[in-house]
């Protein structure tokens, strides 16, 4: 099983947004955004949350993550 590295922190930094601002703008719970930003390598993710985040950052879903080998 592979892991994905989420790029949410990178996109938030480009916009100058805090975790709370990303959460407020996307509708994704603060705790989820915080976890995704602080622990970017994940085995599982909530695709609904990632879709909301992609819309918020105006990027395609695939831009939010890189697949990494274990």
DAGI-V548904 format. One record per pair of residues at least 24 apart in sequence whose ideal C-beta (glycine too) atoms are under 10 Angstrom apart, sorted by the first residue. I is the first residue (numbers start at 0). J is the second residue. D is the distance in Angstrom with one decimal. If there is no record, write none. Layout:
# DAGI-V548904
I,J,D ; I,J,D
This chain:
# DAGI-V548904
0,42,6.4 ; 0,43,9.6 ; 0,69,7.0 ; 1,42,8.3 ; 1,66,5.5 ; 1,67,6.7 ; 1,68,6.1 ; 1,69,6.3 ; 2,39,9.6 ; 2,40,5.1 ; 2,41,6.4 ; 2,42,5.6 ; 2,43,9.6 ; 2,64,9.6 ; 2,65,9.5 ; 2,66,7.6 ; 2,67,5.0 ; 2,68,7.8 ; 2,69,6.2 ; 3,39,8.5 ; 3,40,7.4 ; 3,41,5.7 ; 3,42,8.0 ; 3,43,9.0 ; 3,44,6.4 ; 3,49,9.4 ; 3,63,8.8 ; 3,64,4.3 ; 3,65,6.8 ; 3,66,5.7 ; 3,67,6.9 ; 4,39,5.2 ; 4,40,5.3 ; 4,41,8.0 ; 4,63,9.9 ; 4,64,6.3 ; 4,65,4.7 ; 4,66,7.9 ; 4,67,5.1 ; 5,34,9.6 ; 5,35,5.1 ; 5,36,7.7 ; 5,38,8.6 ; 5,39,4.5 ; 5,40,7.9 ; 5,41,6.3 ; 5,44,7.1 ; 5,49,8.0 ; 5,52,8.8 ; 5,63,6.2 ; 5,64,5.2 ; 5,65,8.5 ; 6,35,9.7 ; 6,36,9.8 ; 6,39,7.4 ; 6,52,9.8 ; 6,56,9.2 ; 6,58,9.0 ; 6,62,7.1 ; 6,63,5.6 ; 6,64,6.2 ; 6,65,6.9 ; 7,31,10.0 ; 7,32,7.0 ; 7,34,9.9 ; 7,35,5.0 ; 7,36,5.2 ; 7,37,9.8 ; 7,39,7.3 ; 7,48,9.8 ; 7,49,8.7 ; 7,52,6.1 ; 7,53,9.8 ; 7,55,9.7 ; 7,56,8.1 ; 7,63,6.5 ; 7,64,8.8 ; 8,32,9.8 ; 8,35,8.3 ; 8,36,4.5 ; 8,37,8.0 ; 8,39,6.6 ; 9,36,9.5 ; 9,39,8.9 ; 9,56,9.6 ; 9,62,9.7 ; 9,63,9.2 ; 10,36,9.8 ; 10,52,7.9 ; 10,53,9.1 ; 10,55,8.6 ; 10,56,4.4 ; 10,57,9.4 ; 10,58,6.9 ; 10,62,8.0 ; 10,63,7.3 ; 11,36,6.7 ; 11,52,9.3 ; 11,55,9.5 ; 11,56,8.1 ; 12,36,9.7 ; 13,56,8.2 ; 14,55,9.0 ; 14,56,7.2 ; 14,57,9.7 ; 16,55,9.0 ; 16,56,9.2 ; 20,55,9.7 ; 21,52,7.3 ; 21,55,6.9 ; 21,56,8.5 ; 22,52,9.7 ; 22,55,9.6 ; 23,55,9.6 ; 24,51,9.3 ; 24,52,9.2 ; 24,54,9.5 ; 24,55,5.0 ; 24,56,9.0 ; 25,49,9.8 ; 25,50,9.6 ; 25,51,4.6 ; 25,52,5.2 ; 25,53,9.1 ; 25,54,7.4 ; 25,55,4.0 ; 25,56,8.4 ; 26,51,5.6 ; 26,52,9.5 ; 26,54,9.5 ; 26,55,8.3 ; 27,51,5.2 ; 27,52,6.1 ; 27,55,8.1 ; 35,63,9.1 ; 35,64,9.7 ; 39,64,8.6 ; 39,65,9.4 ; 39,67,9.7 ; 40,64,9.9 ; 40,65,9.7 ; 40,67,6.6 ; 40,69,9.8 ; 41,67,9.9 ; 42,69,9.0
